[in-house]
Amino acid sequence: MNVFVALIGAAAGAALFHFLSPRSGTGFNLWGFFVALVGAIVVLGGYHLYLQSRAKSR
């Protein structure tokens, strides 16, 4: 499940970067990779915080 959530975060980060980036291009972009990585980390962190709060409320 973590891989799936990380992929969603990476796709969201990459889409946000593509939307906000003044440059358009194809291929590998190191800055875009970094933004996708940060997006994956943020979404995974949020997912795990959600799971922890749900487990505490039981």
ChimeraX commands (.cxc) that place a marker at each C-alpha (Angstrom):
marker #1 position 0.00,0.00,0.00 radius 0.5
marker #1 position 2.90,2.37,0.74 radius 0.5
marker #1 position 4.15,2.10,-2.84 radius 0.5
marker #1 position 0.71,2.98,-4.20 radius 0.5
marker #1 position 0.39,5.99,-1.90 radius 0.5
marker #1 position 3.92,7.13,-2.78 radius 0.5
marker #1 position 3.14,6.89,-6.48 radius 0.5
marker #1 position 0.06,9.05,-5.99 radius 0.5
marker #1 position 2.16,11.62,-4.12 radius 0.5
marker #1 position 4.86,11.57,-6.78 radius 0.5
marker #1 position 2.29,12.03,-9.53 radius 0.5
marker #1 position 0.67,14.90,-7.62 radius 0.5
marker #1 position 4.04,16.58,-7.07 radius 0.5
marker #1 position 5.04,16.13,-10.70 radius 0.5
marker #1 position 1.69,17.47,-11.91 radius 0.5
marker #1 position 1.99,20.49,-9.62 radius 0.5
marker #1 position 5.53,21.13,-10.89 radius 0.5
marker #1 position 4.38,20.81,-14.51 radius 0.5
marker #1 position 1.50,23.22,-13.86 radius 0.5
marker #1 position 3.63,25.83,-12.09 radius 0.5
marker #1 position 6.82,25.47,-14.13 radius 0.5
marker #1 position 7.45,28.25,-16.63 radius 0.5
marker #1 position 9.40,25.85,-18.82 radius 0.5
marker #1 position 7.78,23.06,-20.69 radius 0.5
marker #1 position 9.77,20.16,-21.91 radius 0.5
marker #1 position 9.93,16.44,-22.06 radius 0.5
marker #1 position 12.41,13.99,-20.71 radius 0.5
marker #1 position 14.15,13.75,-17.36 radius 0.5
marker #1 position 14.32,16.88,-15.24 radius 0.5
marker #1 position 16.23,16.76,-11.97 radius 0.5
marker #1 position 14.15,19.52,-10.36 radius 0.5
marker #1 position 10.94,17.74,-11.39 radius 0.5
marker #1 position 12.27,14.52,-9.89 radius 0.5
marker #1 position 12.99,16.33,-6.62 radius 0.5
marker #1 position 9.49,17.83,-6.52 radius 0.5
marker #1 position 7.93,14.41,-7.19 radius 0.5
marker #1 position 10.05,12.91,-4.41 radius 0.5
marker #1 position 8.93,15.60,-1.96 radius 0.5
marker #1 position 5.32,15.04,-3.03 radius 0.5
marker #1 position 5.66,11.32,-2.34 radius 0.5
marker #1 position 7.17,11.97,1.09 radius 0.5
marker #1 position 4.46,14.47,2.04 radius 0.5
marker #1 position 1.61,12.19,0.97 radius 0.5
marker #1 position 3.17,9.16,2.69 radius 0.5
marker #1 position 3.63,11.18,5.88 radius 0.5
marker #1 position 0.03,12.31,5.78 radius 0.5
marker #1 position -1.17,8.78,5.16 radius 0.5
marker #1 position 0.79,7.43,8.12 radius 0.5
marker #1 position -0.45,10.23,10.38 radius 0.5
marker #1 position -4.00,9.36,9.35 radius 0.5
marker #1 position -3.40,5.69,10.17 radius 0.5
marker #1 position -1.93,6.56,13.57 radius 0.5
marker #1 position -4.82,8.82,14.52 radius 0.5
marker #1 position -7.30,6.18,13.41 radius 0.5
marker #1 position -5.56,3.51,15.48 radius 0.5
marker #1 position -5.55,5.74,18.60 radius 0.5
marker #1 position -9.27,6.43,18.34 radius 0.5
marker #1 position -10.17,2.75,18.55 radius 0.5
marker link #1:1,2 radius 0.2
marker link #1:2,3 radius 0.2
marker link #1:3,4 radius 0.2
marker link #1:4,5 radius 0.2
marker link #1:5,6 radius 0.2
marker link #1:6,7 radius 0.2
marker link #1:7,8 radius 0.2
marker link #1:8,9 radius 0.2
marker link #1:9,10 radius 0.2
marker link #1:10,11 radius 0.2
marker link #1:11,12 radius 0.2
marker link #1:12,13 radius 0.2
marker link #1:13,14 radius 0.2
marker link #1:14,15 radius 0.2
marker link #1:15,16 radius 0.2
marker link #1:16,17 radius 0.2
marker link #1:17,18 radius 0.2
marker link #1:18,19 radius 0.2
marker link #1:19,20 radius 0.2
marker link #1:20,21 radius 0.2
marker link #1:21,22 radius 0.2
marker link #1:22,23 radius 0.2
marker link #1:23,24 radius 0.2
marker link #1:24,25 radius 0.2
marker link #1:25,26 radius 0.2
marker link #1:26,27 radius 0.2
marker link #1:27,28 radius 0.2
marker link #1:28,29 radius 0.2
marker link #1:29,30 radius 0.2
marker link #1:30,31 radius 0.2
marker link #1:31,32 radius 0.2
marker link #1:32,33 radius 0.2
marker link #1:33,34 radius 0.2
marker link #1:34,35 radius 0.2
marker link #1:35,36 radius 0.2
marker link #1:36,37 radius 0.2
marker link #1:37,38 radius 0.2
marker link #1:38,39 radius 0.2
marker link #1:39,40 radius 0.2
marker link #1:40,41 radius 0.2
marker link #1:41,42 radius 0.2
marker link #1:42,43 radius 0.2
marker link #1:43,44 radius 0.2
marker link #1:44,45 radius 0.2
marker link #1:45,46 radius 0.2
marker link #1:46,47 radius 0.2
marker link #1:47,48 radius 0.2
marker link #1:48,49 radius 0.2
marker link #1:49,50 radius 0.2
marker link #1:50,51 radius 0.2
marker link #1:51,52 radius 0.2
marker link #1:52,53 radius 0.2
marker link #1:53,54 radius 0.2
marker link #1:54,55 radius 0.2
marker link #1:55,56 radius 0.2
marker link #1:56,57 radius 0.2
marker link #1:57,58 radius 0.2
view
